[in-house]
């Protein structure tokens, strides 16, 4: 349940041609280059017409690992193209050429407005030139103080082959790197500027000149940041390639790239099916990811937990299907417009796909959902036949409003937050939730949100009100697109217990004792109670000591630890899951 944006995530979309007068192909590819203050990012967009005047599309940012995002609110006329990218709170407004092949406009996000031109096919602008090569001179690394989440930030200074230096900014915790920057040392002050994302840092150097205590400033927000000088880049020690649990071929099982259809929604899901060695049909499990647009490996902060889980289970004789969320990576659809109900239809389509696969036993297909995926799995199992078992990994047992309230308070307390500040935050949360739950789907209720927030701020003592109000308004405003989404309304109101009461197949529910996102003491008892009330004859509920939300062995459970921990998925947790499934599918249990 992490939705964090601290730098400009670059994305944009254009629709293809005129619905009424141009005979555009069903799918067109548009290309453009976004110049973010020197960071020239190549964009490639596939646009599909529905044949009735509507359009959908996906953007790939070629210089950001082919990161894929969906468009929304597309408006196309003869003269103009406008659309939003709700996942990152961005908006494009453009003017089309007379022949409809070029769109010139602006891309705006978090107060930053950049020019962008998109062109169709061969008319596309030239590709961005490569960044100059160089050797690392020094790296300045620090953790941004954002409460319980402390993302790792890095500024790299490189010596260029032809002389001189260049600087780059890396948001390590977001996996976004190589954004051109400017650097300076004036007296005892170290400075970095990243014009493309309106980011600045100014810090006072210590006597040894290897530490700088200063302030990070971006989009009107200032946060404390201490940078330490290193001779090697931080990212080298925290990439997926260096994680000790990364599966390395050759594998004792087969891998198949697969695609399957959710025909009801017109969505194609792309994924990977791993099949154990040996002839015949194998028991299988479908992995369902948590919130936010996730790829098939549930990649996050230098980890790929679903890849590690799939590798482990397949070695145990269990086939595993993992897939990209709709609208993410190679899957089609619109993630931003989806709710848990939509994700449940995707997972149900995965069950149908496996049931017809010659390498899978149709009588032994289970679901394993992590975090929000733990809402999806019981929803599917309670509504259809063909689900043999359910594994709930850090799943919620109460409505979404209570989940967020408990999560927020736990994270603030873990970060040493004062109780008075926590009470204000909780009051703001409840006020916003009330407005969302009372609003009509599709309505613009933001003025009501702002009035509700101001009413809470009026209760803050006058001496503190100004500073508290500035922080609260900034935090709420940054979440505007999420707050107004259908997903958020559904999540706040949805109670998983009725679905859990209807699940009759075996269930394993496990949560880490240091999970600060889905608190075990709040959620596990409610899951257990619901299964008991429903008369489920075979379920197991357990709190795993010392593990966090990602099932890593952790010190505090704070989000900022995720990238620091070398372990991707605790071996004891893997074994607990594998043994439980194996026992029900009559597979051999691995000896101690």
N, C-alpha and C positions, 0 to 999 in steps of 0.2 A: 504494500500500500504506500508506495513512494512515488511522489510526483514532484520532482525538484527541477527548477530551471534557474541556474545562476549565470548562464551565458546565453548569447543569441543562438538558438537552434535554428538553422537556416532551412527554410522550405517555402515552396510557392507552387501555384498551379495555374494552368491555362486550359480553357475548354477548346475543343477543336472545331473551328468553322461555325457556320450558321445553321441552326437546326432547320430553318424554313427554306433558305434559298441556296445554300451550298451543299453539294453532294459529298460531304466529308466521309472518309473511311470510318469504319466502326471504331477503330482505335488509332490514334495518332500519337507520335512522339514529338514533344517539344523540348528545346534545349535553350539554356541561357547560363550566364555567369554572373553571380552576385559578388560585387566588390564591397566587402565589409572592411573598409579602412585598410586595404592592402591584402586582406585574405580573400583571394579570388576563388570562389567555390563554384564548381560546375554542377549544374542542375539538369536532370533528365526526367521528363514527365510524360507518363503514358495517360492519355485522355480517352475515355470511352463514352460514346453517345448511346443513350437508351432508345434512340429512334423516335422519341416523342417530345423532343425539345429539352430533355434533361441530360446532365452530364455528371460523370464521376471521374476520379483520377487519383493517381499516386505520384509522389515526388521521390526521386532518389537523389541524394546529395553525394555525388561521386567522390568528393574529397573528404567525406566524413563517414567512411566505411559503408557506403551505399545505404545510409540511414533513410528509412522510408516513412512518410507521413501522409495522411489523408486530408482532403479538402472538404470544406463545408460552405454553405451559403453562397454557392456560385451564382453570379448574376451576369448574364451575357446578352448584350444588345449589338446592334450594328456598329456602334461607336465605342463601347466600353466593355471591359471585363473587370469584375470585382469578385473577390472571394476571401474567406477566412480560413485560417489554420487553427482550429480551436484547441488542439492539443498543446500549442505553445503560445496562444493568445496573440496570433499575428494576423495581419490583414494586407491584402494586395489590392491596389486600384490601378487600372491600366487603360490606355487608349489603344484601340486596334487600328491597324493600317487599313486602307481601302479594300485590299484583297483578303483581309482576314488572316494573314500569315505571320504578322508580327504584333506583339503587344508591348508597348512602352509604358512603364508606370513606376510605382514606388512600392516598396515592401516595408511595412512598419511593425515594430514590436518593442514593447517596454519603452516607448518614447523615442526609439531610434528609427529614422526613416532613411532608406537607402534606395538608389535608383536600380531598376531591374528591367531588362529587356528579354523577352522570350520570343523565339521564332520556331516555326514548324518545319521539320524535315531539313532539307538542304539549305534553307534560308537562315539556319541557326547561327548565332554569333560564334566567333572562334573560341576554342577551349582556352582555359586559363593557363598562363605560363607556369611552369613548375617553380616552387620556391627555391631560392639559392641554397646550394649545399654548403655545409660547413662542419667544423668539429666543435664539440661542446667545450666551452670555456668554463662555465659555471652554471649551476642551477640554484634558484632560490625557491625554497619549498616551505609551505605552512598550511595550517588548518584554519579555515574560516570559522569564526565563532558565531554559530547560528543556533544556539541552544544545544539540544541533544544531538542535532546533526551538525557535524563539523567536517564539511567536504575539504578534500586536499586540493590545494592550488599550487601551481608551479609556473615560474617564469624561467625560461632557458635563454642564456646568452651564448651565441655561437660565433666562432671566428671563421670568416668567409675565406674561401680559397684565394680570391683576388685581393685580400686585405680588408680591413674594417670588420665590423661586427653586425649581427642582426639579433633580434630578440623575438621570442615566441611565448605565447601563453597557453597553458594546458590546464583544463579542469579535469583533474585525474578521476575524481569520483563520478563524473558524468561520462568519462570516456571520450571527451572532445578535446582534441589536441591540435597544436600547430597553428594557432591564430596569431598572425603577425602583431608585434608590439613594438613600443619604443622604450628605451631605458636611459637612465642618467644617474650620475652621482654628483651631487653639488654639495661640497663640504662634507657634512656628516649625514646628508639626506639621500636615501636611495629612492629612486622613482621609477615606476613603470606606468605606461599608458597604452591602452588597447582601444584605439579610436572606434573601431568597427562595432564595439559593444559598449561604448561609453564607460569604460572601466579605468579607474586610476588607483594607484597605490603610492603612498608616501610614508616612508618609515625612517626613524632615527637609528643610525648605525651605532653599535656598541664600540668599545675601545678596540676590540680585536677586528672589527669591521667584517664579522661573519654572521652577525644577527642584526635584523632590522625590526624594531617594534613600531607598528604604524597603523594606518587606517586604510581599509578597502572601501572604495566609493563606486557605486554603480546605480544608475537610474534613480538617484535621489536618496539612496540608502547607504549609510555608513556603518561599517562593522570593524571590530578590532582584528588585526591579522599580524602575526609575527612570522617573519621569513628567516629561514636559516640557509646559509650557503653550503652547497654540496659540490663535490667534484664529479659526481655521477648523477644522471637524471633519475628522479624518483620513479618514474614510470617503469624503468628497467626491472625493478624489484617487485612490481605489483601488476604485472600483466598476466593474462590467462596462460600464456605459454610457459610461465614459470611456476604455476600452481602445482603443488606436489601430487594432487589427485587428478590431474588432467589425463584422460585416457589417451594412450599412445598406441597406434597400430604396430604390428598386425593384431587384429581382434579375433577372438575365438567365436565369432558370430558374424552374421551377414547384416549389411545395412542397405536399406532400400529408400531412395527418395520417392515420396508418394504425394499424390494429390487426391482429394476427395471433395465431394460437393455437399453443401447445405442447400439443397434445391429450393427449400421454402423461402430462403432469403436471397438466393442468387449469389451465394458466396462460394468461392473455391479456396479450400484450406490446403496449404502445402506443409509437408513435414518429413520426418524420418521415421521409418519403422526398422527396428533392430530385431532380428530373429535368432534364437539360439541354434546351436549346431544340432544336427540330427533330423531324421525324417519325421513326418507326421505333423499333427497340429499341436500348437503350444498354447498354454494359458497366456493371457495378455493383459496389459494394463495401459490405460490412456492417461497421460500426464496433462493436467489443466493448470495453467499458470495463474499467478496473482494479478492484482490490478495494475493498470498502466499497460501500454502496448508492449507486449513481450514477444521475443522470438522463441523458437522451439526449444532453445537451451535455457530459457529464462535468464539470459545474460544480464549481469548486474555487478558493477564495481569490480571488474576483474575476475568474476566468478561465473561459472556456468553450472548451476546446481542440477538442472534437469539432465544435462549430458552426463554428469557423474552418476546420478541416480539410474539413468537408463543403462549405462555401462554395467553398473553393479547388478541390477536385476536381470539383465540379459545373460550375464555370466552364470546366474543362478537358474537359468532355464525358463525365464519369463520374457515373452515378447513385449516390446515397449513401443508405443506410438507417442511421439511428441510432435507438436505442430506450432507454426507461427500463428499468433492471434490474428483474427480478421483485420485487414488493413495494415498489416505489419510484415516487413520483409517480403516473402514471396506469396503471401496470402492476399486475396482480394477482399473488397468490402470496405466499410467505413467504421473504423474503430471508435472515432469520436462520437458517433451517433448511437453507439450500442449500449445496452444495459446487460445486467446479469441474465435476463431472459434470452437475449440474443446469443450470449456465450453458451448458454445451456443447449440451444439448438445446434450450435457448432459441435459441441461435445457429443450430442446424440447422433449427429451425422458421422462422427468418428466411430461410434459403436457399430453403426450399420456397415461402415466400410470394413472394419475388422471382421465382422461376422461373415463377410463374403470372401475373406482372404484365405487362400488355400493353406497358409502356414499357421493359421490361428484356430484354436478350438472355440467355436461360437458359444459353447456353454460356459466358458471361463474367461469372460472379458470383464475387467474391473476398471474403476476410475480412481485416480489419485489426484486430489486437488490441493494446491498450496494457497494459503491465505484466501483471497477472494475466490480462487478455484475451489476452495472448500465450501463455498455456497453453491457453486455450479454442480458439483458432483452429487450431493443429495437431491437437488432439484431434478436432475436427470433420472437418478435411480428411483425416485418416488413416482415418476410419471410414465415409465415405460418398462417393458420386459427386456431381458437380455443383459442386465448388469449383475455380475456374479458377486462382486464385493466392492467396497468403497474404503479408500484410505484418505483420511482427513489430516492434512499437514498444516498446523497452525491455523485451523479454521475457526471462524467466529460462531458463537452460540447465542448471540443476542442481536438486536437490531443495530443497524449501522450507526445511528446517532450515538448510542451508548459505546460502540466500539471506538468511534473517533474521540468522544469525550474522555474515555479512559486512557486511550493511547496518548492524547495530548498531555494530560496531567502527568502520566508516568514518565514521559520523556522530559518534561520540564523539571520534575523532581530529580530525576537522574542527573540532570545537568546542573543541579544546585539552585534551581529557580525558587524565588520567594513565594510563599503561599498566597500573599496578596495579589501578586501578578498572575498566579495560576487561577485564582478565583475570577479575576477580570476576564481572562481568556476563556474560561468555561462559560461565563455569562454571555460573552460575545458569541461563542459557538451555539449556545442554546437559542439565542435571539435569531441568528442567521438560519438555524435549522427550522425554527418555527415558520419563518417567512417562506422558505423553500417548500416545506410540506404543505403549506396552505395555498401555494400558488398554482395556477393552471399551467399544464404542460404547454410549452411553446410561448408563454407570455414573457414580457420583459418586466421582471419584478425587481430590477436592481435598485430603483429609487426606494422601494420598501426595505431592502437590505441596508442601504445606507442610513435610513431613518432609524432602523432597529439598532444598528451599531452605535449611532450617536446617542440614543437613549441610554445605552449601557455606559458609554463614556461619561455621561452627565453624573453618574453615581461615583465616579473616581474623585478622591479628594482634590480640591482645587490646586493645591501646591504641586501635584504630580500629573494633573490632567493633560497638560500640553505635551509633555514628553511621551506619556502613555498613548495618547490619541494618535500621535504621528506614527508610532510603531504599529498600532492596531490597524489604522486606515491603510497603511502600506501593505500589511500582511493580507488583509481581506481583499484589497484591490488586486493583488497579485494572483488571487485564486478565483477571480471573477468568472472566467470561462468554465472552470470546473463546477463552481457553485450553481451556475445557470444551466448545467448540462442535465439531460435526461438520466444519465448514469447516476449522478449524485442524488437526484430526487429518489430514484428507485433504491439506491443503496441505503440512504438514511432510513427509509420506511421498512425495508425488507427484514422480516424476522425469519431466521432459518429453522426455527423449531417445528413449525407445522410440517415442513418437508421431511425433517429428520424423523418425526413420529411415523411417517409412512414408509420409511426405508426398512425393508424386511430382510435384505441380504446382509452378510457379515460386514461389520464396520470396525476399522481401527482408527482411533483419533489420538494423535500425539501432538504435544506442544512443548517448546522449551521453557524451562523455568525462568529464563532471563529474557523472554520475549516481551519487548516493550510496545510492540505494535498490536498484537492480539494477546491480551493478558490472560495467562492460564487460569488464574483463580476466578476470573469473571466468566470465561467462555467454556472451559472444559466441564465444569459441573452442569451447565445448562445443556450441553451436548449429551452428557450421560443421562440426565433426567429425561430429555426428550426421547432418547432411544428406549429407556425403561418404560415410559408411558405408552410408547407405540408397541410394546411387546416384542421388540427385537430379540431373538433367541441367542445371538452370537455377536457380541461387541466387546471391544476393549478400549479403555480410555486411560491415557498415561501422560504424566508430566515428566519430561526428560531433564534431569538435573544439569544445569550449567549451560544449556544451549539457548541460542538466540532465535530470532524469527527466521533466519536462513538455516537453522539447525547446524550452526557452527559452535564449537566450544568457545565461550566468550567470557570476558571479565565483567562487563556491565550490561551488555545487551544493546548499547547505544548504536544507532545507525552508523555513526562515524567509524566504528570498529570493523564494519563489514569488509572494507577494502584492506585493512591492516592484517586481518586474520588470514594465515596461509591456508588453513583448512577450508574447503568448499562445502562439504557435507559430512558431518560427523560419522565415523565408521560404525559406532555403536547404534546410531539412528538408522543407518543403512541396513545393518543386520536385523534390527527390530522389524523394519518393514519387510525385508526379504524373508525372514523366518515366518512371519505372520501369513504372508501370501502363500508361501510354499506349503505351510501346514494345511491350508484350506484347498490348495490345488493338488495335494498329494505328491509334492515334489520333495526330493531329498533335502534335509536340513543340514547346513554346513556344520561340521563338527567343531567344537571349541579348539 
